[in-house]
Amino acid sequence: MKTTNLPVLFLFALLTAQANADAAETPYFQGKTIILQVGAPAGGRQDRIARTLTKYLAKYTPGNPTFLIQNKTGGQGIPAMLALSKGPTDGSFMSMVISSYLEAPYFGAPGATYDPRTFVYVGAPSTGKQRNVLLMHRRAGIKTVDE
């Protein structure tokens, strides 16, 4: 190798190191979209709570991702729970459901083939009347709202 190429190589190594350092500082969810599935129809109480919640989640989640609401209705919440159990594992899919949806497999509800023990409870908006819970699948590796 010629000695005249050493400064070029050094500059390339320096720029590559800086690019890697910048990439390491970029929040994971920056530029990403997170789907918040709601196990209730659009326009209802649970939907309104979720839409209010996403304003704050978008603001305080590192990287300020876009949140989209996806309403999954019917079947006493079983379709929503099944979608969560088969959803993406990168943290881009979460679900807000009524806590009783978690009980369906234990009472033999038809179609409730999901295992509630595989979900991670990350929080619940306190609404007084109903107990809504925010869940992610354990495969996502997220255990708290802070994460």
C-alpha positions in Angstrom: 0.0 0.0 0.0 1.3 3.5 -0.8 1.8 5.9 2.0 -0.3 8.5 0.1 -3.4 6.3 0.6 -3.0 6.3 4.4 -4.6 9.7 5.0 -7.5 8.7 2.8 -7.9 5.4 4.7 -7.7 7.3 8.0 -10.3 9.8 6.8 -12.6 7.0 5.6 -12.3 5.2 9.0 -13.0 8.4 10.9 -16.1 9.1 8.8 -17.3 5.5 9.2 -16.9 5.6 12.9 -18.8 8.9 13.1 -21.6 7.5 11.0 -21.8 4.5 13.3 -21.8 6.7 16.4 -24.7 8.8 14.9 -26.6 5.6 14.2 -26.2 4.4 17.7 -27.7 7.6 19.1 -30.8 7.4 16.8 -33.8 6.3 18.9 -35.2 2.9 17.9 -38.7 4.2 17.0 -37.6 7.3 15.1 -39.3 7.4 11.7 -41.4 4.3 12.6 -45.1 3.6 12.9 -46.6 1.8 15.9 -50.1 0.3 15.6 -52.2 0.5 18.7 -55.0 -2.1 18.2 -58.2 -1.4 20.0 -60.5 -4.3 20.8 -63.6 -2.1 20.3 -65.5 -0.3 17.6 -64.3 3.2 16.4 -66.0 6.1 18.2 -66.7 4.3 21.4 -65.4 4.9 24.9 -62.4 2.6 24.5 -61.5 4.1 21.1 -61.6 7.6 22.5 -59.3 6.6 25.4 -56.8 5.0 22.9 -56.8 8.1 20.7 -56.1 10.3 23.6 -53.4 8.0 24.9 -51.6 7.9 21.5 -51.1 11.7 21.6 -49.0 11.2 24.7 -47.3 8.0 23.6 -46.2 9.7 20.4 -44.8 12.7 22.3 -43.0 10.7 25.0 -41.8 7.6 23.1 -38.1 8.1 22.1 -38.0 8.9 18.4 -41.6 10.3 18.4 -43.0 7.5 16.2 -46.4 7.8 14.5 -49.2 5.9 16.2 -52.0 4.5 14.2 -55.2 3.2 15.7 -56.5 -0.1 14.4 -60.0 -1.1 15.6 -60.5 -4.9 15.8 -64.1 -5.7 16.9 -66.3 -8.7 17.5 -66.0 -12.0 19.2 -65.8 -10.7 22.7 -62.3 -9.4 22.0 -60.9 -12.7 20.8 -60.0 -11.5 17.3 -58.0 -8.7 18.9 -56.2 -11.0 21.2 -55.4 -13.5 18.4 -54.0 -10.6 16.3 -51.8 -9.6 19.2 -50.6 -13.1 19.7 -49.5 -13.3 16.0 -48.4 -9.7 15.6 -44.9 -8.3 14.9 -42.3 -8.8 17.5 -40.4 -5.5 17.1 -42.5 -3.4 19.4 -44.5 -1.9 16.6 -47.8 -3.5 17.5 -49.6 -3.1 20.8 -53.2 -3.7 21.9 -55.5 -1.9 24.3 -58.3 -4.3 25.4 -60.7 -4.8 28.2 -59.0 -6.9 30.8 -61.8 -9.6 30.7 -60.5 -10.5 27.2 -57.6 -12.2 29.0 -59.9 -14.6 30.8 -61.6 -16.1 27.7 -59.2 -19.1 27.2 -59.6 -20.1 30.9 -63.3 -20.3 30.5 -63.3 -22.3 27.3 -64.5 -19.5 25.0 -64.7 -20.8 21.4 -61.7 -19.5 19.3 -59.7 -18.3 22.3 -56.6 -20.2 21.4 -54.1 -17.6 22.6 -52.2 -17.9 25.9 -52.6 -14.8 28.1 -49.3 -15.6 29.8 -47.4 -14.7 26.7 -48.6 -11.1 26.9 -46.8 -8.3 28.8 -48.9 -5.8 30.7 -47.3 -2.4 30.2 -50.0 -0.1 31.7 -53.6 0.9 32.0 -55.4 4.2 31.6 -57.5 4.7 34.8 -61.0 5.4 33.5 -62.9 4.6 36.7 -65.6 2.3 35.1 -63.8 -0.2 33.0 -60.4 -1.7 33.3 -58.6 -1.2 30.0 -55.1 -2.7 29.7 -52.3 -2.0 27.4 -50.5 -5.2 26.2 -47.7 -6.3 24.0 -46.5 -9.7 23.2 -43.6 -11.0 25.3 -41.6 -11.6 22.1 -41.3 -7.8 21.6 -39.0 -7.7 24.7 -40.8 -4.6 26.1 -42.0 -4.9 29.7 -42.9 -1.4 30.8 -44.3 1.8 29.3 -40.8 3.4 29.9 -39.2 0.9 27.6 
